[in-house]
Amino acid sequence: MTPSPLELRLLGHPVILLNGHPLENLPSRTAEALLVFLALQPHPVSREFLAELLWSERTQDQALANLRSILSSLRKAVGDYVLATRQNVAFNRALPFLLDVEQFEQTIERLPLQRQTAPLSPETATQLETALAHYRGDFLEGFYLREGRGFEEWAALLRERLRRLAHLGFRARVRHALENGNYREGIQASEKLIAIDPYDEEARRQLMTLLLRNGNRNTALKQYETLRKLLHEDLGVEPAPATRAVYERVRALTFPPPLRPAPRP
């Protein structure tokens, strides 16, 4: 696939590419934050709103002056991808670009995952895999804007929303892997779930099951001990009875047979 002239990979540590190369001439982290925010807005945004978003502690006059300077530098870096009038600023969606957040979000929301009861179709499973490949980690992982309290609040809300969608997607992928005996795929998806929420006991139970069926009994037992220690030290509680029951079955090797797709007639 030919790379898009502008590509914003914002899931995980942010990476911005222009013509296939890292965009290194952005003048500051604030300029990067401005480009990210504009790319995720469907409509133009007023200069006053942007000034408050990025310089929450400054006076409006100071913030607007800062915005004018940042916009000038940003337009030198990305050209017509950023459009500005005296009142508003917008991301130019008429130019070719790739934005992993949109690709991930739109696909996960479109797929029938919320009330999934039947196995995923091959087409749905492929679309899910493609969407989840975009999720390298939390939205703007490791990125912080010291003066932009408004930007940080916006990013935190979007980060949590995307995390919930990722949880939904990886949960469906684990179920699909269990149903089809794809244990390595299921292990990877379970580990992603636990990275999103280390206290997710259902994900731990599924991971222990998958590890055992993949021949990694000792690793499955260690997962339980890791969870038990985490819950005790952080929350002062023990694992749920259902989790303890899976642990006992792993330890005793008295596990139900693997789930396999029903043979076709």
SEROVEX-161635 format. One record per residue: x negated, z negated, y of N, C-alpha, C in turn. Coordinates in steps of 0.2 Angstrom, whole numbers, plus 5000, padded with zeros to 4 digits. Atoms other than C-alpha are relative to their C-alpha. Layout:
XZYXZYXZY...
END
This chain:
499650004994500050005000499650005006500449994994499350055017500249935004499950064996499149895028500450015006499649994994500349875042499549985006500550014995499449885059499949925002500050084998499949695063500349974994499850045006500149575048499949935002500150074999500549395051500249964993499950045006500349285035500049925003499950074997501049115041500149954995499850045006501449035024499349984997500750025001499848925021499650005006500450004994498448925033500150075003499849934997498849065046499550055000500449945000498049235045500350055004499749954996498349365058499550064999500449945001497749545054500250055004499949944996497649695065499650064997500349945003497349865057499549984994500450035006496749765041499549955001500550054999495549655050500249945004499850064996495649475056500050015007499949994993496249465074499649945003500550064997494749365082500050005007500150004993494949405100500649965004499550044997496449285103499649955004500350054995495949175118500049934998499950075002496549015111500549994995499550025004497648925099500750005003499349994997499048925111500250075000499949935000498949115112500350024993499849995007499149115093500749974999499450035000500548995094500650045003499549964997501449105106500250064996499949945004501249265096500449984993499750025006501849165080500849995002499350014998503449105089500450065002499749944998503849265097500250054994499949965006503649355080500649984996499550035004504949245073500749995004499450004996506249265087500350075000499749935000507549405085500250035007499849974993507849415104499549985005500550034995506849395120500149935002500050074998506449225126499849995007500250014993506349165144499349975001500650034998504749125152500049925001500050084999505348945157500049974993500050045006505748905139499450004996500750005003504048965133499649955003500450054997503248865146500149934998499850075002504148705141499849994993500150005008503848745122499249994999500750005001501948765124499649955004500450054996501448645138500549955002499550054998502748505137499849955005500250054995501748385147499850025007500249984993501348495162500650015004499449994996502448525177500250084999499849945002503448685176499550065004500449954997502348775189499350014996500649995004500748735179500150034994499949975006501548785163500150075001499949924999502148955170499450035002500649974999500448985177499650014994500450005007499648945160500350064996499649955004500949065152499850075002500249944997500449205164499350024997500749985003498649195159500050014993500049995007498949175141500350074998499749945001500149325141499550065001500449954998498849435150499450014994500549995006497549395136500350024994499749995006498749405122500250085000499949935000499249585127499450045000500649965001497449635128499850004993500250015007497249575110500550044996499549975004498849645103500450065003499649954997499449775115500750005001499350004999501249825115500449964995499650055005501749705101500349945004499750054996502049585115500350045007499749974994503249645129500249945005499950064995503449545145500450045006499749984994504649565160499949945005500050064996504749445175500449944998499650065003506049345166499949984993500050015008505749365147499450034997500649975004504449395134500350014993499749985006504849475117499450034995500449965005503949535101500350074999499849935001504049725099500150014993499949995007504949745083500150084998500049935001504949935085499450034997500649985003503149945080499949974993500050025007502649925062499649934999500350075001502249745056500249974994499950035006502249635041500049925002499950074999502849455042500249964994499950025007502749355026500649955000499450055000504049215032500650044999499449975001505349345034500150034993499949975006505049435018500149954995499850065004505049265009500749985001499350034999506549195017500650044998499449965001507649345016500150014993499949995007507349374998500249944996499850065004507549194992500849995002499350014998509149185002500550054997499649955003509849344995500149994992499950005007509549304977500549944998499550055002510849204967499749944996500450065003509849044964500449945001499750064998510948914972500449974994499650025006512148904957499950044994500249965006511148984944500249974994499950035006511848954927499850054994500249955004511549124918499250015001500749985000509749184914499950055006500149954995508949284928499950074997500149935002509049474926499350025001500749984998507349564925499950025007500149984993507649634942499949945005500050064995508049464950499349974999500650045001506549384941499450045004500649964997505349524948500149995008500050014992506049504966499849935001500250074999505849314964499349995000500750005000504049334959499750035006500349974994503649444973500149965006499950054994504449324986499649945000500450065001503549174979499350015001500749994999501949264980499849995007500250014993502049254999499949925001500050074998502149064998499349974998500650035001500349014999499949925001500050074998500748845006500549995006499550024995501748755020499950055006500049964994502148855036499549975005500550024995500648855048499649944997500450065003499648735036499449995004500750014996498248655046500050025007500049984993498848715063500349955004499750054995499148595077499950025007500049984993499548625095500049945004500050064997499048475105500549995006499650014994499948505121500850024999499449975001501448595113500549964996499550055004502648455108500650044997499549965002504048575108499950054994500249955006503148705097499949964994500150045006502648575085500749974997499450025003504448515083500450064997499749935003505048695080499750014994500349985006503748725068500149954994499850055005504148565058500750014997499449995002505948605057500050074995500149945004505548785050499649994994500450025006504248715039500449974994499650035005505448605030500550044997499549965002506748735029499750054994500449965004505448855021499849964993500150045006504948715009500549994995499450005004506648695003500250064996499949945004506848874999499550014995500549995005505148874990500249964994499850055005505748724980500650034996499449965004507348824975499750064996500349945003506348974971499549984994500550025006504948894960500449964995499650035006506348784951500350064996499849955004507148944946499550044996500549965004505549024940499849964994500250045005505148874930500650004994499549995005506848884921499950074997500149935003506549074918499450004995500650005004504849034911500249964993499850045006505548904899500550044995499549965004506949024893499750054997500349955003505749154890499349994996500750025004504249054882499450025004500649984996503149104897499749945003500250074998502248934897499550005006500550004995500748984908500350015007499649994994501949054921500449945002499650064999503048904920499549945003500450054998501548784922499850015007500249984993500948874938500649985005499450014996502748864945500149935001499950074999502948684941499449965004500550024996501248644949500150015007499849994993501848724965500649965002499550054999503448614964499749945002500250064999502448464963499550005006500450004994501248514977500550005006499550014994502848534988500349935000499750075000503548364982499749964994500450035005502348254972500549954996499550055003503848134968500550034996499549975003504848264960500049994992500150025007505148194943500350054995499849945004506148344936499450054999500649955000504648454940499549974995500550035004503448334931500350004993499850005007504548324916500050074997500049935002504648514915499250024999500749985001502748524917499749974994500250045006502448394903500250054994499849965005503548504892499650064999500349945001502748664896499249994998500750015002500948594894500049984993500150015007501348524877500150074996499849945004502148694871499450055001500649964999500548774878499449984997500650035004499448664867499649955004500450054996498948544881500349935000499650065000499648384875499649945004500450064996498248264883500250015007499949984993498548354900500749985001499350024999500448324898500049925000500050084999500148134895499749985006500350024993498948124910500550015006499549994994500348204921500549945000499650065000501448054916499649945004500450064997500047924921499950015007500149994993499748014937500649995004499350024997501648004941500149935001499950075000501747824936499649975005500550034995500247774947500350025007499849984993500947874962500649965002499450034998502647804961499949925001500150074999502047624959499649985006500450014994500747634973500450025006499649984994501847724985500749985002499250024999503647674982500149934996499950075003503447514971500550014994499549995005504547594957499650034994500249975006504347654939500350074999499649935001504747834933500749994997499350015003506547864928500050004993499950005008507147834910499950074997500149935002507248024908499350024999500749985000505448044912499649964995500350045006504947904901500150034993499849975006505847984887499650064998500449945001504948144889499349984998500750025002503248054889500049974993500050025007503747964873500050054995499949945004504248124865499350044999500749975000502548204870499549964996500450045003501648054864500150004992499850005007502548054847500050074997500049935002502548244846500750014997499349985002504448244843500450035005499749964995504948384854500550054998499549945002506448504853499650065000500349945001505948674848500050045007500049964994505548804862500650045001499449954998506948894871499750075000500249935000506849074867500750045001499549964998507949214873500450024993499749985006509349254860499950084998500249935002508949414850500650055001499549954998509849574855500350024994499649985006511149634843499750074998
END
